[in-house]
Amino acid sequence: MEISMFIAYAIVGVLLALALTASATFTLQRNDQIAANMQKVQVPDSWLPRLAALKAAGAIGLVAGLWVTPLGVAAAVGVTLYFIGAVISHLRVKDYELAPAAVLTLVAAAALTLRILA
């Protein structure tokens, strides 16, 4: 059972890392859609590089977590908390277009659970 949990973590973790890498890249490039979403939830433009760095660090940690379990767990916790914060940011300004953040929260929580169980 442990090997199947590891394989599941590897799949979920790598796919989440790819999504985080893309999102970090678009955030650093100040992609129009991402910039508009950040403005909608009142995130200052000056935070974008820091948020991109957090996403990139999460991606690196999830992949490194394939070899170093505590790092994978820490990265999954961090990514889960990041996206919980994103959901809260949407709700705070009464923006209910939060499906992407909510889905990524659940995927990050799944990666965390799988890494703990593997």
PADO-650020 format. One line per field, with one value per residue (C-alpha): residue number from 1; residue in three letters; x, y, z. Coordinates in nm, 2 decimals, decimal comma. Layout:
REM residues N
seq: NUM; ...
type: ALA; ...
c1: X; ...
c2: Y; ...
c3: Z; ...
This chain:
REM residues 118
seq: 1; 2; 3; 4; 5; 6; 7; 8; 9; 10; 11; 12; 13; 14; 15; 16; 17; 18; 19; 20; 21; 22; 23; 24; 25; 26; 27; 28; 29; 30; 31; 32; 33; 34; 35; 36; 37; 38; 39; 40; 41; 42; 43; 44; 45; 46; 47; 48; 49; 50; 51; 52; 53; 54; 55; 56; 57; 58; 59; 60; 61; 62; 63; 64; 65; 66; 67; 68; 69; 70; 71; 72; 73; 74; 75; 76; 77; 78; 79; 80; 81; 82; 83; 84; 85; 86; 87; 88; 89; 90; 91; 92; 93; 94; 95; 96; 97; 98; 99; 100; 101; 102; 103; 104; 105; 106; 107; 108; 109; 110; 111; 112; 113; 114; 115; 116; 117; 118
type: MET; GLU; ILE; SER; MET; PHE; ILE; ALA; TYR; ALA; ILE; VAL; GLY; VAL; LEU; LEU; ALA; LEU; ALA; LEU; THR; ALA; SER; ALA; THR; PHE; THR; LEU; GLN; ARG; ASN; ASP; GLN; ILE; ALA; ALA; ASN; MET; GLN; LYS; VAL; GLN; VAL; PRO; ASP; SER; TRP; LEU; PRO; ARG; LEU; ALA; ALA; LEU; LYS; ALA; ALA; GLY; ALA; ILE; GLY; LEU; VAL; ALA; GLY; LEU; TRP; VAL; THR; PRO; LEU; GLY; VAL; ALA; ALA; ALA; VAL; GLY; VAL; THR; LEU; TYR; PHE; ILE; GLY; ALA; VAL; ILE; SER; HIS; LEU; ARG; VAL; LYS; ASP; TYR; GLU; LEU; ALA; PRO; ALA; ALA; VAL; LEU; THR; LEU; VAL; ALA; ALA; ALA; ALA; LEU; THR; LEU; ARG; ILE; LEU; ALA
c1: 0,00; 0,29; 0,42; 0,08; 0,06; 0,40; 0,31; -0,01; 0,19; 0,44; 0,16; -0,03; 0,29; 0,45; 0,12; 0,08; 0,44; 0,39; 0,08; 0,27; 0,56; 0,33; 0,15; 0,48; 0,60; 0,28; 0,28; 0,64; 0,55; 0,25; 0,02; -0,30; -0,54; -0,33; -0,27; -0,65; -0,73; -0,47; -0,62; -0,97; -0,87; -0,67; -0,32; -0,07; 0,14; 0,46; 0,36; 0,37; 0,74; 0,71; 0,40; 0,57; 0,87; 0,64; 0,48; 0,82; 0,95; 0,64; 0,70; 1,06; 0,97; 0,70; 0,94; 1,23; 0,98; 0,99; 1,33; 1,31; 0,98; 0,99; 1,06; 0,76; 0,54; 0,66; 0,61; 0,26; 0,17; 0,30; 0,11; -0,21; -0,18; -0,10; -0,42; -0,63; -0,51; -0,61; -0,96; -0,99; -0,86; -1,14; -1,41; -1,28; -1,37; -1,69; -1,54; -1,69; -1,49; -1,26; -1,29; -0,92; -0,79; -1,04; -0,94; -0,57; -0,63; -0,78; -0,51; -0,24; -0,42; -0,44; -0,06; 0,00; -0,22; -0,05; 0,30; 0,22; 0,08; 0,36
c2: 0,00; 0,24; 0,22; 0,30; 0,60; 0,71; 0,68; 0,87; 1,15; 1,15; 1,21; 1,47; 1,64; 1,67; 1,79; 2,05; 2,15; 2,21; 2,42; 2,62; 2,67; 2,80; 3,03; 3,16; 3,24; 3,41; 3,61; 3,73; 3,82; 4,01; 3,82; 4,03; 3,78; 3,71; 4,09; 4,15; 3,87; 4,01; 4,36; 4,22; 4,07; 4,38; 4,23; 4,51; 4,49; 4,49; 4,15; 3,97; 3,88; 3,74; 3,54; 3,41; 3,31; 3,12; 2,93; 2,84; 2,73; 2,52; 2,36; 2,28; 2,15; 1,92; 1,76; 1,74; 1,57; 1,27; 1,20; 1,39; 1,32; 1,60; 1,85; 1,72; 1,74; 2,10; 2,21; 2,06; 2,23; 2,56; 2,53; 2,43; 2,73; 2,96; 2,86; 2,87; 3,23; 3,28; 3,15; 3,38; 3,68; 3,61; 3,58; 3,89; 4,11; 3,91; 3,77; 3,43; 3,34; 3,13; 2,79; 2,78; 2,87; 2,62; 2,34; 2,40; 2,40; 2,06; 1,93; 2,06; 1,90; 1,57; 1,59; 1,65; 1,36; 1,13; 1,23; 1,16; 0,82; 0,72
c3: 0,00; 0,08; -0,28; -0,43; -0,20; -0,31; -0,67; -0,61; -0,43; -0,72; -0,97; -0,77; -0,65; -0,99; -1,15; -0,87; -0,91; -1,28; -1,21; -0,95; -1,19; -1,46; -1,21; -1,07; -1,42; -1,52; -1,19; -1,25; -1,61; -1,47; -1,70; -1,76; -1,62; -1,30; -1,25; -1,29; -1,04; -0,79; -0,82; -0,77; -0,44; -0,35; -0,35; -0,39; -0,71; -0,50; -0,36; -0,69; -0,69; -0,34; -0,42; -0,73; -0,52; -0,28; -0,56; -0,71; -0,37; -0,33; -0,66; -0,59; -0,24; -0,38; -0,63; -0,38; -0,15; -0,38; -0,22; 0,11; 0,29; 0,54; 0,26; 0,07; 0,37; 0,45; 0,09; 0,08; 0,40; 0,27; -0,06; 0,11; 0,34; 0,04; -0,14; 0,18; 0,20; -0,17; -0,10; 0,21; 0,00; -0,25; 0,02; 0,20; -0,10; -0,18; -0,50; -0,55; -0,86; -0,64; -0,80; -0,92; -0,57; -0,40; -0,64; -0,58; -0,21; -0,23; -0,46; -0,22; 0,07; -0,12; -0,19; 0,18; 0,28; 0,02; 0,12; 0,49; 0,41; 0,16
